[in-house]
Every structure is written in structure tokens, then in C-alpha cells.
Amino acid sequence: MNSDFIKYQAQTSPYPLGMEVSHAIGSYIFDTNDKKYLDFVAGVSACTLGHQHPRVNQAIKDQLDKYSHVMVYGEYSQSPAVQYCKLLASLLPESLNKTYLVNSGTEAIEGALKLAKRTTGRSQLISCHNAYHGNTMGSMSVMGFEERKQAFRPLLPDVDFITFNNEADLEKITPRTAAILLETIQGGAGFIQPENNFLQKVRQRCDEVGALMIVDEIQPGFGRTGKLFGFQNYNVVPDIVVMGKGMGGGMPVGAFTASAEKMDLLTENPKLGHITTFGGHPVIASACLATLQELTETNLMNEALEKEKLFRSLLVHPLIKEVRGKGLMLAAMTETAEITNQVILNCQDKGLILFWLLFEGCAIRITPPLTISEEEIKEGCTIILDVMDEILKKEQQV
């Protein structure tokens, strides 16, 4: 299968990991040789409830027996999408009460940027250095990593960048700024959390100059940081929230949420201010609803913080310089990218799935399903420490 995978399916890098997947359940993925791999990545934070979660699977099957796609987004009332948006509004601050459902996180970013320009009548967008918000042309324009952008220029004009956690840079937000876009916790940069009330200071500056504050919750969102959304940890309310990844329990989806007053601007002058054929797809929305219900009706979000403590207590090793992040959005930092590569690849050989971050080569991504058990955490951390012991032993022999 791998040879056909390389031959017929477009690749993202010259060296894909190439696991031939047979099936997956719970916290484990199985290859076609029936080898079992403990999953510490969850489809890059997408499989919030693990693989084949019964509630999500049943919701998908039940909806398939009723109807699938029947009309482009925004024309028909379809119960799964309506129920989902209503439940989401009940869980968010009062000003965040209307949601536009799309197909992916990057499309949600595109919609949020359009909404900011439509709301303010301004053109300037501000993002952060080393930010990642997706890979379509608009979201790539606000990516703060030139190496990934230079081959695709020209991109959107009038985009400027600040440094995350640098308060002095907030003066760059001016009366000509439509919006500043920030990840609640910087993902690709190395799971960097806001410090010294940085998000509150961004909020204050936006209020002073009439700019909108957009937070990207595509990675932190849906319980991964102990709250439904990461921004809820930092006593701030944004104007627009962007979500994706974990909201669908492994299904492809994204959304952006704002006030009804702002969101309704997309309906006229011009009409069809944003259009999507498959946004709000009833089968996908059913999976989203089941995922959100499971998160809010169980203790999984609080448990994420307890599981973080367990990870931090176990991941102590000379090769680990620090563990960054919050909840089950963690990155174990090593001294060099070479060590990180060895750990990730050797752990896969031993049946543990880890992964990289986009821009920080020394980081080992640890973003397991929220449903992972304490025993599975201990099992995976033992593999990591054993692999690191082997690496350290080889280094000492050289």
C-alpha cells in the first residue's frame, strides 16, 4: 500500500512516516501487520475522544439513516447543525452567540478575517511571528514564518506582525487595524502560553482603537487545556473565536463564532458574504454535537489538568529540558532537533506515536485523546524514557 500511497496520493513532505493503517480504537492505532501503537498525537489534536468513540460513531450512523447533504449551507434548517450552534452559544460568553460552520480550521480563519474587514471597514491585519493559522492563501498571509510563505507570494497585502507576549508591540495595533489574530497558546512556535496578562492587554488595546480581537482555538479548543476554549483560562473575551480540529471528534470541520450583530453582516452588502457548500454537513454536525455533549456531560476537561500533572511528573530525564503547554497540549523540549527526531522515530518503532511541531524543531508533540487513561500515559512515558536512555547511552559512548 505504501508504494501506491507515494505514487498516487500527493505528499506534504519527502519523508512521510508511512504507517499502513488497518484500524484504530480508543487510544490505539493498528497497522496492517496488527502491530499496536499507543497514540499520543490524536490526529494532531483532532481526535478529542479517541478513535471510534461509541457516542460519536452512533451519532454518525443515526444521521446517515436520516439524510446526508441536502442543500448548501445557510438555506435549510437542519437539526444537527442547529442543535450544535445553540449548545455552543450556551457555553460561550454572551457576546459570542452566532456560529458559522465550515469545513476546516483554515477556512474558518478565512471567514474570520473577512468578517473583521466587513465589520470595521479597515484593511490592516496583525498576527504574530511564528504563528500558524492554516495554509490557504489568506491564512498563509497571517502565518508568521516566512520560509513557508516565500514560494507562494504575493499574498494578502497590509499584514503586519508582532511578537507574542511582547507588550511594546501592541502599539502596532492602531485605528487602521481591522483585527489582530492570535493563537491562545502558540502551537507551531512551541506551545507558548501568554504571560503577564498578555491577552487581556491585547483586548484593552483593541478596545482603545476599535480593532477586533480574533483568537485561534483550533488547537487549544474543546477541552484540551482544561476549559472548553483556551481563552477561558485567561479572563478575556474575544470578538471572534475560530475553531476546528477537536470539535468534530475526528471528522473534518471548522467554525467561527461572533456576535449576531457582526455575523449578520455577512448576509447583505454583499449578500453571500461567505459561502460554503458542505459547511454544517448534517453527518459532521452530528459528530460535533456528540463530541461537545460528551465533553460537557463528563469530567474529561477537568481530568485533562490532572493528566497534565501526571505527564509532568513522569517526563523527567536529562534529555528533556522543559515541558511546555497546558492540559493535554504539551511539548517536551530537547536540546536539539536531532534528538527530537530520534525520539519520535524510535518511539514509533516501539509502538508509541509522537509528532513534531511546525516551527520548533526541538519540540516533541504530546497531544493524546482526552480519553487517554492514566495507565496508558504511564505506558507511553515509559517508552519515551527508555528511548531517551538508549540515546543518552549512545551519546556517552561516543
N, C-alpha and C positions, 0 to 999 in steps of 0.2 A: 504493500500500500504506500510506503514512503516514496518509492520511485515515482509513482503516479501523482502523489502529493506534490512533489517537486516539479514534475513535468507539466501538470495541467492546472495547478492552483497557484495563483500569484502569491509571492512571498513578501514578507516585510524585512527580512534580513538574509544574508548569505548562509547563515548557520542556524536554522530552526532546530529546536530540541528534538522534534521528530518522533515523539511517543505515538505509537499506533494504539488509539483508544478503542477499547471494547465496550466498557460500561462504567458507570460511576454511581455510587450510592453513599449517602451520609458524608463522611469526611474523607472518602477514599475514591480514587480513580484506578481502574484496572486496564492493563494493556492487553493486546491480543494474545499474549503468552500467559495471561491470567496472573501476571505479577501485580501486586497491590502496592499503591502509592498513597501515603498519607498526604492530604492536600493542605498545605499551609498558605495557599495563594487565593483559593476560591475564585478562579477565573479572573484574577486581578480585581478583587473586591466585589465581584458581581453576584456570586452565589451566596447571598446572605444567610440562607437557611440550609446550606449544604446542597448536596446533589440528590435529586429525586425526592424532595420533601413531600410527604404524603398530602399535606393540605394544599400545596401549590399544584401538585400533579392532579389532584382530584378537581380542583377549580378549573384547570385547563380542560380536562376531559368533559366535565359537565357543560362548559361553554361550547365546546366543539359539537356537542349533541344538540345545541340550540341554534346557533348561527355563528359564522365567522365574519369576514369582511362583507359589509353590505353597502357602504357609502363612504365617500371621502369625509375627512374629519370636519366636524362642526355643523353638520346638517341634520343628522338624526339623533334622537335621544336613545342612547344605548346603556342599559343598566350597569354593566361592569365599570364603564368609564365614569358615569355619573356618581355611582356609589363611591368610587375611589377618590374623585376630586372632593366630594363632600366630606369624607372621612379625613382626608389630608388637611382641609381647611379647619376642621375642628381641632387639629393637633398643632397648628401653627399660630403665631401671633395674629391678632385680629386684622391687621393691615395686609396680611398675606392670605387672601381668601379666594383667588381665582387662578386656575391652573390650565396651562396649555400643554397637552400631551403630544409628544413627538416620538421619534424612533430611536434616538441615541443621545448621549450626552453632548456630542459636538453639535448636533442640530439644535439642542436646547440652548447652547451658548449662542449660536447664530440668532435664534429667536430673541434671546435676552438683549443682545446688542442692538438689534433692530428696534425693540421696544424702547430701549433707553434713548435712542436717537429720535424716535417718534414722539416720546413723552417730552423731551427737553428742547427739541429743535436744534440741538447742538451736534457737532461732529466729532470732537476730540474724545478718544477713548484712552484710558490709562490702565495698564496692567503691571505686573511685577516681573522683575528679572528672574529667570529660571522658572517661570510659571508655565504650566501646561493646562490647556483648556480644550484640547481636541485638535483635529488635523485637517478639517476642511478649511477653505480659504479664509473665511472670516475668523474662525477660532485660531487658525495658524497665525494670523496677523497679530493676535494678542498673546502668542506664545513668546516667552521671554528667553529664547535660546536660538541665537542667530544661525548656528551651524545647521539646524534642522530646517531653516526657512530660506536660506540664501538661494537654493536651486529653484525656488518657486516664485521668486519675486517677478513683477511687482505685486504686492499685497495691498491690504487696505491702507489708505493714507491717514494721516493725523492720529497716529497711535504713539503714545509715549509710555515710558517705563519708570517705575520706582523700585527701590529695594525693600523687600518685605521686612517689617519691623524697624525701618528707618523713619523716625518721626519727622526729621527735617525734610524728607522728600514729599511730605504731604502738602507742602506749599505749591507743588506742581499741579495740584487739583485747584482749578480756577473757575471763574464764571463762564469760561468757554468749554468746560469739560462736561460731556454728556454723562459719563459714568466711569467709575473705577471698578474694575473686576478683580476679585481676589479669591484664591482658594482659602477656605477657612484654615486648613492645615496644608502647607505646600507639599504636594505629592512628589512629583518628579525631582524636585530640588533636594529631597531627603527627609520628608516627613517633619517639616519645620513648623512648630507651633507659634502662634502670635505671643508676643511678650509685652509686658508693661502696658496692658490695656490698648494694644495697637489697634485692634478692630474698633473699639469704642472711639478712638481718636480719629480714625478714618470716617466713622459715622458723623462725628462732630464737624469735621472739615467739609464733608459733603453737604451737610445742612447749612453751613455758612455760605456756600457758593451756589447752592441749588443743583448740585450734581447728584446722580443716583449711585447708590452702593449696591453692587451685584456680588453675591457670594456664590462661589462654585462649590457645591456639596456633592459633586459626582463621586468622589472617593470617600469623604468622611461620612456621608449621609446614610441614613437608615440603620441607626443603632450602633455603628462601628465605634463611636467614641463614647458610648455610654448614654448619649442623648439621641433623639431621633435624628437631629441635624447637629453638625459640629458647632454652628454659630450659637446654639443654645447653651454652650459651655462658657460663653464669653460675654454674656449680658449685652447683646447688641441685636437690633432688628434691622435687617437689610431692606432695600426696596424691591429687589428681585432675588429669588433663590433659584438656582439651577441644580437639577438633579439628574441622576441616571444610574448606571451600573447596578448597585444593590437593590434598587427599587422593584425590580421585576423577578427576583428570585432566580436569576439566570436567563431570563428572557430579554430580548433586545428592546430597550425603551429609554426614553428621556422625558424631561418636562421642565418647564419654568413657571414659577408662581409669583404673582404680584397682587396688587390691589385690583379690585374690579374696575375702578376708575382708570387705572393705567392700562389694564389688559383690554378693555373695551375700545381703546384707541386703534387696535388692530382690525377692527370691524368696518371702519369707514375712513375716508380721506387718506389713502385709498381703501376701498373695500378689499377683502382678501389680503390684509397686510402681512399675514403669514399663512402659508398653505402647506398641508401635508396630506398625502393620500392615506397612509396607513397609521398615522397618529391616532391614539385611542383605540387601536385594534381590540375588539372585544375579548379575544383569547389572551392577548398580552395584558390587557387591563384586569382580567380575572386573576392572572398570576400576581399582578401588582397588589390587588386588593387582598388576596390571601396572604401575601407576604407581610403587608402592613398590619393586617389583623393579627397575625401570629406574633409580630414584634410587640404590638401594644397590649396583647392579652396574656403575654408571658413575662418572665423576668429576664429575658435574653439581653436586653440593653444594660441593665444593672450588672448582670453577670460578666459582660464584656470588660468591665473595670476590674473585677476580681480575677478574671483570666489574664488581664494585663499584669497584675501583681505576680501571678504565678510565672508567667514568661520572664519577667524581670528577675525573679528570684532564681530561676534556673539558668538563664543565659549569662553566666559569669565565667569568663575564660580570658586568658591573656590576649587572644586574638580579637576579642570584642572590646572596642574602645568605649562604646556607649550604645544604649538602646534608645532610639528616638520614637516619638509618636505618642498616641493616646489610645486607650482601649485596645481594640484588635486591629489597629492601624499602626503597625510597629515596623521599625527598621533597625536591624543590628548592624552597627558600623564597624568595619575592619580598617586596618591601616592602609591597605592598597586595593585597587580594583582587581589585581591578580589574585589576591587571597579570596576576595568575594567570589570571583568566578570559580575558583577551585571548590569552595564550599558548596555553591549552588549545584555545580555539575556532579560532584562526588556524592552529595546528598541524594540527588535523583537516582544515581546508581544504587544507593542503599534503600530506596523506597520512600523518599521524602521529597515533596515538591516545594521548592523555594523559587524566587524570581528576583529580577533586577528592578531598579528604579530607572526612570528615563535619563536623568541628567547627572545623578550622583553615583559614580561608579563603585564607590566603597560600600554602598548600602545593600543589605540583604533584606528583601521584602518578606514580611511576615504578616499576612492578612487572611487568616483562615476563616472559614464559616463561623458565624456567631454561635452555631450549634455545637461547635467542637467541644469535646469533653475534657476534663482535667487529665484523665488518663492518656488521651490522645496528645495533649500538649506535652506531657512528660515523655511520651514515646518519641515525639518529633524532636524535642530538645535534646534528648539523649543521643539521637543520630547526629544532630548538629555538633554537639560537644565531642563525640567520638571522631567525627571527620576533622574537626579542628585539632584534636590531639594528634591525629595522623599527620596533618600538615605541619604542625609545630615540631613534631619529631623529625620529619624530613628536613626542615629548615635547620635544626640543631645539628644534624649530621653533615650538613654541607660545610 
